[in-house]
């Protein structure tokens, strides 16, 4: 079981967009990881990079 993060969306919210994500899939091997976990990981990285970017802007503006 994986740890939950504030950037995660609920499974119910994910089910609303699962179809769109799966339609972009090309002919590849079957997945070995849950698409929900991958999507939440992407959200985590985006949230972290946005936070770090805003921290840098605050630091640069105070100099």
PQR file with spaces between the fields and no chain letter, atoms N, CA, C, O and H, PARSE charges and radii, in Angstrom:
ATOM       1  N    UNK     1       0.844   -1.188    0.000 -0.4000 1.5000
ATOM       2  CA   UNK     1       0.000    0.000    0.000 -0.0000 2.0000
ATOM       3  C    UNK     1       0.882    1.242    0.000  0.5500 1.7000
ATOM       4  O    UNK     1       1.884    1.306    0.713 -0.5500 1.4000
ATOM       5  N    UNK     2       0.505    2.210   -0.795 -0.4000 1.5000
ATOM       6  CA   UNK     2       1.313    3.413   -0.906 -0.0000 2.0000
ATOM       7  C    UNK     2       0.795    4.506    0.021  0.5500 1.7000
ATOM       8  O    UNK     2      -0.353    4.479    0.465 -0.5500 1.4000
ATOM       9  H    UNK     2      -0.309    2.158   -1.374  0.4000 1.0000
ATOM      10  N    UNK     3       1.664    5.461    0.300 -0.4000 1.5000
ATOM      11  CA   UNK     3       1.325    6.585    1.155 -0.0000 2.0000
ATOM      12  C    UNK     3       0.457    7.571    0.386  0.5500 1.7000
ATOM      13  O    UNK     3       0.666    7.781   -0.809 -0.5500 1.4000
ATOM      14  H    UNK     3       2.596    5.483   -0.061  0.4000 1.0000
ATOM      15  N    UNK     4      -0.509    8.173    1.059 -0.4000 1.5000
ATOM      16  CA   UNK     4      -1.346    9.203    0.434 -0.0000 2.0000
ATOM      17  C    UNK     4      -0.692   10.565    0.597  0.5500 1.7000
ATOM      18  O    UNK     4      -0.098   10.863    1.633 -0.5500 1.4000
ATOM      19  H    UNK     4      -0.678    8.002    2.030  0.4000 1.0000
ATOM      20  N    UNK     5      -0.809   11.391   -0.442 -0.4000 1.5000
ATOM      21  CA   UNK     5      -0.240   12.735   -0.445 -0.0000 2.0000
ATOM      22  C    UNK     5      -1.348   13.744   -0.671  0.5500 1.7000
ATOM      23  O    UNK     5      -2.385   13.398   -1.237 -0.5500 1.4000
ATOM      24  H    UNK     5      -1.291   11.149   -1.284  0.4000 1.0000
ATOM      25  N    UNK     6      -1.155   14.990   -0.242 -0.4000 1.5000
ATOM      26  CA   UNK     6      -2.186   16.017   -0.441 -0.0000 2.0000
ATOM      27  C    UNK     6      -2.520   16.271   -1.913  0.5500 1.7000
ATOM      28  O    UNK     6      -3.614   16.736   -2.232 -0.5500 1.4000
ATOM      29  H    UNK     6      -0.312   15.271    0.218  0.4000 1.0000
ATOM      30  N    UNK     7      -1.591   15.969   -2.793 -0.4000 1.5000
ATOM      31  CA   UNK     7      -1.829   16.209   -4.219 -0.0000 2.0000
ATOM      32  C    UNK     7      -2.673   15.110   -4.869  0.5500 1.7000
ATOM      33  O    UNK     7      -3.108   15.270   -6.009 -0.5500 1.4000
ATOM      34  H    UNK     7      -0.702   15.591   -2.534  0.4000 1.0000
ATOM      35  N    UNK     8      -2.911   14.003   -4.169 -0.4000 1.5000
ATOM      36  CA   UNK     8      -3.686   12.895   -4.732 -0.0000 2.0000
ATOM      37  C    UNK     8      -5.135   13.289   -4.967  0.5500 1.7000
ATOM      38  O    UNK     8      -5.702   14.095   -4.229 -0.5500 1.4000
ATOM      39  H    UNK     8      -2.558   13.874   -3.243  0.4000 1.0000
ATOM      40  N    UNK     9      -5.720   12.715   -5.998 -0.4000 1.5000
ATOM      41  CA   UNK     9      -7.153   12.854   -6.215 -0.0000 2.0000
ATOM      42  C    UNK     9      -7.805   11.550   -5.765  0.5500 1.7000
ATOM      43  O    UNK     9      -7.123   10.540   -5.595 -0.5500 1.4000
ATOM      44  H    UNK     9      -5.259   12.061   -6.597  0.4000 1.0000
ATOM      45  N    UNK    10      -9.100   11.571   -5.575 -0.4000 1.5000
ATOM      46  CA   UNK    10      -9.792   10.352   -5.142 -0.0000 2.0000
ATOM      47  C    UNK    10      -9.940    9.391   -6.319  0.5500 1.7000
ATOM      48  O    UNK    10      -9.834    9.788   -7.479 -0.5500 1.4000
ATOM      49  H    UNK    10      -9.654   12.392   -5.713  0.4000 1.0000
ATOM      50  N    UNK    11     -10.185    8.133   -6.004 -0.4000 1.5000
ATOM      51  CA   UNK    11     -10.419    7.141   -7.060 -0.0000 2.0000
ATOM      52  C    UNK    11     -11.658    7.497   -7.873  0.5500 1.7000
ATOM      53  O    UNK    11     -11.700    7.262   -9.081 -0.5500 1.4000
ATOM      54  H    UNK    11     -10.271    7.810   -5.061  0.4000 1.0000
ATOM      55  N    UNK    12     -12.657    8.059   -7.219 -0.4000 1.5000
ATOM      56  CA   UNK    12     -13.878    8.453   -7.930 -0.0000 2.0000
ATOM      57  C    UNK    12     -13.576    9.555   -8.947  0.5500 1.7000
ATOM      58  O    UNK    12     -14.084    9.526  -10.068 -0.5500 1.4000
ATOM      59  H    UNK    12     -12.622    8.250   -6.238  0.4000 1.0000
ATOM      60  N    UNK    13     -12.749   10.526   -8.554 -0.4000 1.5000
ATOM      61  CA   UNK    13     -12.370   11.589   -9.484 -0.0000 2.0000
ATOM      62  C    UNK    13     -11.553   11.013  -10.637  0.5500 1.7000
ATOM      63  O    UNK    13     -11.719   11.416  -11.788 -0.5500 1.4000
ATOM      64  H    UNK    13     -12.337   10.551   -7.644  0.4000 1.0000
ATOM      65  N    UNK    14     -10.673   10.070  -10.319 -0.4000 1.5000
ATOM      66  CA   UNK    14      -9.830    9.475  -11.348 -0.0000 2.0000
ATOM      67  C    UNK    14     -10.660    8.682  -12.350  0.5500 1.7000
ATOM      68  O    UNK    14     -10.345    8.676  -13.540 -0.5500 1.4000
ATOM      69  H    UNK    14     -10.539    9.742   -9.384  0.4000 1.0000
ATOM      70  N    UNK    15     -11.704    8.020  -11.894 -0.4000 1.5000
ATOM      71  CA   UNK    15     -12.543    7.231  -12.794 -0.0000 2.0000
ATOM      72  C    UNK    15     -13.182    8.103  -13.865  0.5500 1.7000
ATOM      73  O    UNK    15     -13.490    7.617  -14.953 -0.5500 1.4000
ATOM      74  H    UNK    15     -11.960    8.025  -10.927  0.4000 1.0000
ATOM      75  N    UNK    16     -13.384    9.380  -13.573 -0.4000 1.5000
ATOM      76  CA   UNK    16     -13.972   10.296  -14.553 -0.0000 2.0000
ATOM      77  C    UNK    16     -13.023   10.599  -15.705  0.5500 1.7000
ATOM      78  O    UNK    16     -13.478   10.937  -16.797 -0.5500 1.4000
ATOM      79  H    UNK    16     -13.133    9.775  -12.689  0.4000 1.0000
ATOM      80  N    UNK    17     -11.710   10.484  -15.488 -0.4000 1.5000
ATOM      81  CA   UNK    17     -10.745   10.792  -16.535 -0.0000 2.0000
ATOM      82  C    UNK    17      -9.991    9.563  -17.038  0.5500 1.7000
ATOM      83  O    UNK    17      -9.198    9.665  -17.974 -0.5500 1.4000
ATOM      84  H    UNK    17     -11.341   10.209  -14.600  0.4000 1.0000
ATOM      85  N    UNK    18     -10.228    8.417  -16.432 -0.4000 1.5000
ATOM      86  CA   UNK    18      -9.508    7.195  -16.816 -0.0000 2.0000
ATOM      87  C    UNK    18      -9.672    6.892  -18.307  0.5500 1.7000
ATOM      88  O    UNK    18      -8.700    6.547  -18.980 -0.5500 1.4000
ATOM      89  H    UNK    18     -10.872    8.335  -15.672  0.4000 1.0000
ATOM      90  N    UNK    19     -10.874    7.016  -18.815 -0.4000 1.5000
ATOM      91  CA   UNK    19     -11.126    6.692  -20.217 -0.0000 2.0000
ATOM      92  C    UNK    19     -10.257    7.538  -21.143  0.5500 1.7000
ATOM      93  O    UNK    19      -9.663    7.016  -22.086 -0.5500 1.4000
ATOM      94  H    UNK    19     -11.663    7.296  -18.269  0.4000 1.0000
ATOM      95  N    UNK    20     -10.180    8.852  -20.877 -0.4000 1.5000
ATOM      96  CA   UNK    20      -9.379    9.722  -21.732 -0.0000 2.0000
ATOM      97  C    UNK    20      -7.904    9.333  -21.688  0.5500 1.7000
ATOM      98  O    UNK    20      -7.226    9.346  -22.715 -0.5500 1.4000
ATOM      99  H    UNK    20     -10.662    9.277  -20.111  0.4000 1.0000
ATOM     100  N    UNK    21      -7.412    8.989  -20.514 -0.4000 1.5000
ATOM     101  CA   UNK    21      -6.005    8.593  -20.395 -0.0000 2.0000
ATOM     102  C    UNK    21      -5.733    7.284  -21.126  0.5500 1.7000
ATOM     103  O    UNK    21      -4.680    7.125  -21.744 -0.5500 1.4000
ATOM     104  H    UNK    21      -7.963    8.978  -19.679  0.4000 1.0000
ATOM     105  N    UNK    22      -6.660    6.359  -21.061 -0.4000 1.5000
ATOM     106  CA   UNK    22      -6.453    5.065  -21.704 -0.0000 2.0000
ATOM     107  C    UNK    22      -6.598    5.133  -23.223  0.5500 1.7000
ATOM     108  O    UNK    22      -6.071    4.269  -23.924 -0.5500 1.4000
ATOM     109  H    UNK    22      -7.515    6.488  -20.559  0.4000 1.0000
ATOM     110  N    UNK    23      -7.294    6.128  -23.743 -0.4000 1.5000
ATOM     111  CA   UNK    23      -7.434    6.224  -25.198 -0.0000 2.0000
ATOM     112  C    UNK    23      -6.147    6.706  -25.867  0.5500 1.7000
ATOM     113  O    UNK    23      -5.960    6.494  -27.065 -0.5500 1.4000
ATOM     114  H    UNK    23      -7.723    6.830  -23.174  0.4000 1.0000
ATOM     115  N    UNK    24      -5.271    7.344  -25.119 -0.4000 1.5000
ATOM     116  CA   UNK    24      -3.996    7.806  -25.670 -0.0000 2.0000
ATOM     117  C    UNK    24      -2.962    6.693  -25.728  0.5500 1.7000
ATOM     118  O    UNK    24      -1.871    6.881  -26.266 -0.5500 1.4000
ATOM     119  H    UNK    24      -5.423    7.516  -24.145  0.4000 1.0000
ATOM     120  N    UNK    25      -3.289    5.577  -25.195 -0.4000 1.5000
ATOM     121  CA   UNK    25      -2.344    4.460  -25.126 -0.0000 2.0000
ATOM     122  C    UNK    25      -2.112    3.859  -26.503  0.5500 1.7000
ATOM     123  O    UNK    25      -3.056    3.572  -27.239 -0.5500 1.4000
ATOM     124  H    UNK    25      -4.176    5.424  -24.758  0.4000 1.0000
ATOM     125  N    UNK    26      -0.857    3.673  -26.836 -0.4000 1.5000
ATOM     126  CA   UNK    26      -0.503    3.019  -28.090 -0.0000 2.0000
ATOM     127  C    UNK    26      -0.379    1.521  -27.833  0.5500 1.7000
ATOM     128  O    UNK    26      -0.595    1.062  -26.712 -0.5500 1.4000
ATOM     129  H    UNK    26      -0.090    3.905  -26.238  0.4000 1.0000
ATOM     130  N    UNK    27      -0.039    0.778  -28.843 -0.4000 1.5000
ATOM     131  CA   UNK    27       0.159   -0.656  -28.678 -0.0000 2.0000
ATOM     132  C    UNK    27       1.444   -0.891  -27.894  0.5500 1.7000
ATOM     133  O    UNK    27       2.540   -0.764  -28.439 -0.5500 1.4000
ATOM     134  H    UNK    27       0.138    1.152  -29.754  0.4000 1.0000
ATOM     135  N    UNK    28       1.312   -1.227  -26.643 -0.4000 1.5000
ATOM     136  CA   UNK    28       2.458   -1.485  -25.785 -0.0000 2.0000
ATOM     137  C    UNK    28       2.194   -2.736  -24.963  0.5500 1.7000
ATOM     138  O    UNK    28       1.129   -3.346  -25.051 -0.5500 1.4000
ATOM     139  H    UNK    28       0.422   -1.330  -26.200  0.4000 1.0000
ATOM     140  N    UNK    29       3.165   -3.095  -24.180 -0.4000 1.5000
ATOM     141  CA   UNK    29       2.982   -4.229  -23.276 -0.0000 2.0000
ATOM     142  C    UNK    29       1.922   -3.892  -22.234  0.5500 1.7000
ATOM     143  O    UNK    29       1.650   -2.717  -21.987 -0.5500 1.4000
ATOM     144  H    UNK    29       4.030   -2.599  -24.109  0.4000 1.0000
ATOM     145  N    UNK    30       1.336   -4.886  -21.635 -0.4000 1.5000
ATOM     146  CA   UNK    30       0.357   -4.611  -20.564 -0.0000 2.0000
ATOM     147  C    UNK    30       1.024   -3.853  -19.410  0.5500 1.7000
ATOM     148  O    UNK    30       2.208   -4.037  -19.127 -0.5500 1.4000
ATOM     149  H    UNK    30       1.557   -5.841  -21.836  0.4000 1.0000
ATOM     150  N    UNK    31       0.250   -3.015  -18.766 -0.4000 1.5000
ATOM     151  CA   UNK    31       0.779   -2.224  -17.653 -0.0000 2.0000
ATOM     152  C    UNK    31       1.148   -3.121  -16.472  0.5500 1.7000
ATOM     153  O    UNK    31       0.491   -4.127  -16.203 -0.5500 1.4000
ATOM     154  H    UNK    31      -0.712   -2.865  -18.996  0.4000 1.0000
ATOM     155  N    UNK    32       2.203   -2.736  -15.785 -0.4000 1.5000
ATOM     156  CA   UNK    32       2.591   -3.463  -14.571 -0.0000 2.0000
ATOM     157  C    UNK    32       2.339   -2.621  -13.329  0.5500 1.7000
ATOM     158  O    UNK    32       2.474   -3.115  -12.210 -0.5500 1.4000
ATOM     159  H    UNK    32       2.737   -1.919  -16.003  0.4000 1.0000
ATOM     160  N    UNK    33       1.973   -1.354  -13.515 -0.4000 1.5000
ATOM     161  CA   UNK    33       1.640   -0.471  -12.395 -0.0000 2.0000
ATOM     162  C    UNK    33       0.251    0.113  -12.620  0.5500 1.7000
ATOM     163  O    UNK    33      -0.245    0.172  -13.745 -0.5500 1.4000
ATOM     164  H    UNK    33       1.864   -0.953  -14.425  0.4000 1.0000
ATOM     165  N    UNK    34      -0.351    0.535  -11.543 -0.4000 1.5000
ATOM     166  CA   UNK    34      -1.689    1.113  -11.600 -0.0000 2.0000
ATOM     167  C    UNK    34      -1.621    2.519  -12.198  0.5500 1.7000
ATOM     168  O    UNK    34      -0.816    3.342  -11.762 -0.5500 1.4000
ATOM     169  H    UNK    34       0.052    0.487  -10.629  0.4000 1.0000
ATOM     170  N    UNK    35      -2.452    2.789  -13.181 -0.4000 1.5000
ATOM     171  CA   UNK    35      -2.478    4.095  -13.841 -0.0000 2.0000
ATOM     172  C    UNK    35      -2.817    5.206  -12.844  0.5500 1.7000
ATOM     173  O    UNK    35      -2.330    6.328  -12.980 -0.5500 1.4000
ATOM     174  H    UNK    35      -3.105    2.121  -13.535  0.4000 1.0000
ATOM     175  N    UNK    36      -3.632    4.906  -11.863 -0.4000 1.5000
ATOM     176  CA   UNK    36      -3.971    5.871  -10.811 -0.0000 2.0000
ATOM     177  C    UNK    36      -2.715    6.308  -10.061  0.5500 1.7000
ATOM     178  O    UNK    36      -2.526    7.499   -9.813 -0.5500 1.4000
ATOM     179  H    UNK    36      -4.028    3.995  -11.752  0.4000 1.0000
ATOM     180  N    UNK    37      -1.857    5.358   -9.699 -0.4000 1.5000
ATOM     181  CA   UNK    37      -0.618    5.677   -8.985 -0.0000 2.0000
ATOM     182  C    UNK    37       0.302    6.545   -9.842  0.5500 1.7000
ATOM     183  O    UNK    37       0.931    7.473   -9.333 -0.5500 1.4000
ATOM     184  H    UNK    37      -2.010    4.390   -9.900  0.4000 1.0000
ATOM     185  N    UNK    38       0.381    6.253  -11.119 -0.4000 1.5000
ATOM     186  CA   UNK    38       1.216    7.047  -12.029 -0.0000 2.0000
ATOM     187  C    UNK    38       0.670    8.475  -12.120  0.5500 1.7000
ATOM     188  O    UNK    38       1.433    9.439  -12.046 -0.5500 1.4000
ATOM     189  H    UNK    38      -0.129    5.500  -11.533  0.4000 1.0000
ATOM     190  N    UNK    39      -0.631    8.607  -12.277 -0.4000 1.5000
ATOM     191  CA   UNK    39      -1.247    9.928  -12.399 -0.0000 2.0000
ATOM     192  C    UNK    39      -1.052   10.744  -11.125  0.5500 1.7000
ATOM     193  O    UNK    39      -0.744   11.934  -11.196 -0.5500 1.4000
ATOM     194  H    UNK    39      -1.250    7.824  -12.338  0.4000 1.0000
ATOM     195  N    UNK    40      -1.226   10.121   -9.962 -0.4000 1.5000
ATOM     196  CA   UNK    40      -1.019   10.828   -8.697 -0.0000 2.0000
ATOM     197  C    UNK    40       0.451   11.226   -8.533  0.5500 1.7000
ATOM     198  O    UNK    40       0.744   12.275   -7.958 -0.5500 1.4000
ATOM     199  H    UNK    40      -1.476    9.154   -9.903  0.4000 1.0000
ATOM     200  N    UNK    41       1.364   10.413   -9.025 -0.4000 1.5000
ATOM     201  CA   UNK    41       2.780   10.759   -8.993 -0.0000 2.0000
ATOM     202  C    UNK    41       3.076   11.981   -9.833  0.5500 1.7000
ATOM     203  O    UNK    41       3.864   12.840   -9.436 -0.5500 1.4000
ATOM     204  H    UNK    41       1.127    9.561   -9.492  0.4000 1.0000
ATOM     205  N    UNK    42       2.450   12.062  -10.989 -0.4000 1.5000
ATOM     206  CA   UNK    42       2.626   13.230  -11.855 -0.0000 2.0000
ATOM     207  C    UNK    42       2.078   14.479  -11.169  0.5500 1.7000
ATOM     208  O    UNK    42       2.708   15.535  -11.213 -0.5500 1.4000
ATOM     209  H    UNK    42       1.810   11.364  -11.312  0.4000 1.0000
ATOM     210  N    UNK    43       0.918   14.367  -10.539 -0.4000 1.5000
ATOM     211  CA   UNK    43       0.349   15.501   -9.811 -0.0000 2.0000
ATOM     212  C    UNK    43       1.270   15.948   -8.684  0.5500 1.7000
ATOM     213  O    UNK    43       1.415   17.145   -8.436 -0.5500 1.4000
ATOM     214  H    UNK    43       0.406   13.508  -10.503  0.4000 1.0000
ATOM     215  N    UNK    44       1.892   14.990   -8.000 -0.4000 1.5000
ATOM     216  CA   UNK    44       2.810   15.307   -6.907 -0.0000 2.0000
ATOM     217  C    UNK    44       4.002   16.107   -7.427  0.5500 1.7000
ATOM     218  O    UNK    44       4.383   17.116   -6.834 -0.5500 1.4000
ATOM     219  H    UNK    44       1.774   14.018   -8.201  0.4000 1.0000
ATOM     220  N    UNK    45       4.586   15.659   -8.530 -0.4000 1.5000
ATOM     221  CA   UNK    45       5.748   16.358   -9.096 -0.0000 2.0000
ATOM     222  C    UNK    45       5.349   17.755   -9.550  0.5500 1.7000
ATOM     223  O    UNK    45       6.091   18.710   -9.319 -0.5500 1.4000
ATOM     224  H    UNK    45       4.277   14.839   -9.012  0.4000 1.0000
ATOM     225  N    UNK    46       4.202   17.890  -10.185 -0.4000 1.5000
ATOM     226  CA   UNK    46       3.736   19.213  -10.624 -0.0000 2.0000
ATOM     227  C    UNK    46       3.522   20.142   -9.440  0.5500 1.7000
ATOM     228  O    UNK    46       3.921   21.305   -9.477 -0.5500 1.4000
ATOM     229  H    UNK    46       3.600   17.114  -10.372  0.4000 1.0000
ATOM     230  N    UNK    47       2.895   19.630   -8.396 -0.4000 1.5000
ATOM     231  CA   UNK    47       2.643   20.457   -7.220 -0.0000 2.0000
ATOM     232  C    UNK    47       3.952   20.871   -6.554  0.5500 1.7000
ATOM     233  O    UNK    47       4.103   22.015   -6.126 -0.5500 1.4000
ATOM     234  H    UNK    47       2.571   18.685   -8.367  0.4000 1.0000
ATOM     235  N    UNK    48       4.891   19.940   -6.469 -0.4000 1.5000
ATOM     236  CA   UNK    48       6.182   20.239   -5.858 -0.0000 2.0000
ATOM     237  C    UNK    48       6.943   21.282   -6.670  0.5500 1.7000
ATOM     238  O    UNK    48       7.542   22.192   -6.096 -0.5500 1.4000
ATOM     239  H    UNK    48       4.768   19.011   -6.816  0.4000 1.0000
ATOM     240  N    UNK    49       6.928   21.163   -7.995 -0.4000 1.5000
ATOM     241  CA   UNK    49       7.661   22.121   -8.824 -0.0000 2.0000
ATOM     242  C    UNK    49       7.007   23.496   -8.785  0.5500 1.7000
ATOM     243  O    UNK    49       7.710   24.505   -8.843 -0.5500 1.4000
ATOM     244  H    UNK    49       6.441   20.424   -8.461  0.4000 1.0000
ATOM     245  N    UNK    50       5.702   23.562   -8.688 -0.4000 1.5000
ATOM     246  CA   UNK    50       5.013   24.853   -8.584 -0.0000 2.0000
ATOM     247  C    UNK    50       5.362   25.515   -7.266  0.5500 1.7000
ATOM     248  O    UNK    50       5.613   26.719   -7.215 -0.5500 1.4000
ATOM     249  H    UNK    50       5.132   22.742   -8.641  0.4000 1.0000
ATOM     250  N    UNK    51       5.378   24.720   -6.187 -0.4000 1.5000
ATOM     251  CA   UNK    51       5.710   25.272   -4.875 -0.0000 2.0000
ATOM     252  C    UNK    51       7.141   25.774   -4.856  0.5500 1.7000
ATOM     253  O    UNK    51       7.407   26.859   -4.339 -0.5500 1.4000
ATOM     254  H    UNK    51       5.174   23.742   -6.228  0.4000 1.0000
ATOM     255  N    UNK    52       8.061   25.011   -5.404 -0.4000 1.5000
ATOM     256  CA   UNK    52       9.460   25.441   -5.421 -0.0000 2.0000
ATOM     257  C    UNK    52       9.628   26.688   -6.281  0.5500 1.7000
ATOM     258  O    UNK    52      10.419   27.568   -5.940 -0.5500 1.4000
ATOM     259  H    UNK    52       7.845   24.129   -5.824  0.4000 1.0000
ATOM     260  N    UNK    53       8.912   26.774   -7.368 -0.4000 1.5000
ATOM     261  CA   UNK    53       8.987   27.961   -8.219 -0.0000 2.0000
ATOM     262  C    UNK    53       8.476   29.190   -7.508  0.5500 1.7000
ATOM     263  O    UNK    53       9.064   30.264   -7.633 -0.5500 1.4000
ATOM     264  H    UNK    53       8.270   26.059   -7.645  0.4000 1.0000
ATOM     265  N    UNK    54       7.393   29.057   -6.765 -0.4000 1.5000
ATOM     266  CA   UNK    54       6.863   30.219   -6.049 -0.0000 2.0000
ATOM     267  C    UNK    54       7.780   30.601   -4.900  0.5500 1.7000
ATOM     268  O    UNK    54       7.899   31.785   -4.587 -0.5500 1.4000
ATOM     269  H    UNK    54       6.915   28.184   -6.664  0.4000 1.0000
ATOM     270  N    UNK    55       8.437   29.632   -4.256 -0.4000 1.5000
ATOM     271  CA   UNK    55       9.398   29.942   -3.204 -0.0000 2.0000
ATOM     272  C    UNK    55      10.578   30.711   -3.771  0.5500 1.7000
ATOM     273  O    UNK    55      11.075   31.638   -3.132 -0.5500 1.4000
ATOM     274  H    UNK    55       8.340   28.669   -4.510  0.4000 1.0000
ATOM     275  N    UNK    56      11.035   30.338   -4.968 -0.4000 1.5000
ATOM     276  CA   UNK    56      12.141   31.041   -5.611 -0.0000 2.0000
ATOM     277  C    UNK    56      11.749   32.471   -5.952  0.5500 1.7000
ATOM     278  O    UNK    56      12.551   33.392   -5.798 -0.5500 1.4000
ATOM     279  H    UNK    56      10.631   29.585   -5.487  0.4000 1.0000
ATOM     280  N    UNK    57      10.525   32.657   -6.412 -0.4000 1.5000
ATOM     281  CA   UNK    57      10.067   34.017   -6.752 -0.0000 2.0000
ATOM     282  C    UNK    57      10.020   34.893   -5.519  0.5500 1.7000
ATOM     283  O    UNK    57      10.383   36.068   -5.577 -0.5500 1.4000
ATOM     284  H    UNK    57       9.873   31.909   -6.537  0.4000 1.0000
ATOM     285  N    UNK    58       9.582   34.340   -4.413 -0.4000 1.5000
ATOM     286  CA   UNK    58       9.513   35.123   -3.164 -0.0000 2.0000
ATOM     287  C    UNK    58      10.927   35.486   -2.719  0.5500 1.7000
ATOM     288  O    UNK    58      11.182   36.621   -2.316 -0.5500 1.4000
ATOM     289  H    UNK    58       9.288   33.386   -4.366  0.4000 1.0000
ATOM     290  N    UNK    59      11.835   34.534   -2.789 -0.4000 1.5000
ATOM     291  CA   UNK    59      13.209   34.779   -2.373 -0.0000 2.0000
ATOM     292  C    UNK    59      13.875   35.824   -3.252  0.5500 1.7000
ATOM     293  O    UNK    59      14.563   36.707   -2.741 -0.5500 1.4000
ATOM     294  H    UNK    59      11.628   33.612   -3.116  0.4000 1.0000
ATOM     295  N    UNK    60      13.686   35.744   -4.547 -0.4000 1.5000
ATOM     296  CA   UNK    60      14.308   36.703   -5.467 -0.0000 2.0000
ATOM     297  C    UNK    60      13.709   38.102   -5.319  0.5500 1.7000
ATOM     298  O    UNK    60      14.413   39.096   -5.497 -0.5500 1.4000
ATOM     299  H    UNK    60      13.127   35.027   -4.962  0.4000 1.0000
ATOM     300  N    UNK    61      12.449   38.186   -5.003 -0.4000 1.5000
ATOM     301  CA   UNK    61      11.816   39.506   -4.902 -0.0000 2.0000
ATOM     302  C    UNK    61      12.195   40.204   -3.594  0.5500 1.7000
ATOM     303  O    UNK    61      12.055   41.422   -3.485 -0.5500 1.4000
ATOM     304  H    UNK    61      11.877   37.379   -4.859  0.4000 1.0000
ATOM     305  N    UNK    62      12.668   39.455   -2.610 -0.4000 1.5000
ATOM     306  CA   UNK    62      13.047   40.084   -1.340 -0.0000 2.0000
ATOM     307  C    UNK    62      14.497   40.529   -1.328  0.5500 1.7000
ATOM     308  O    UNK    62      14.937   41.186   -0.384 -0.5500 1.4000
ATOM     309  H    UNK    62      12.783   38.466   -2.698  0.4000 1.0000
ATOM     310  N    UNK    63      15.252   40.174   -2.379 -0.4000 1.5000
ATOM     311  CA   UNK    63      16.675   40.543   -2.437 -0.0000 2.0000
ATOM     312  C    UNK    63      16.833   41.966   -2.903  0.5500 1.7000
ATOM     313  O    UNK    63      17.956   42.457   -3.017 -0.5500 1.4000
ATOM     314  H    UNK    63      14.894   39.641   -3.145  0.4000 1.0000
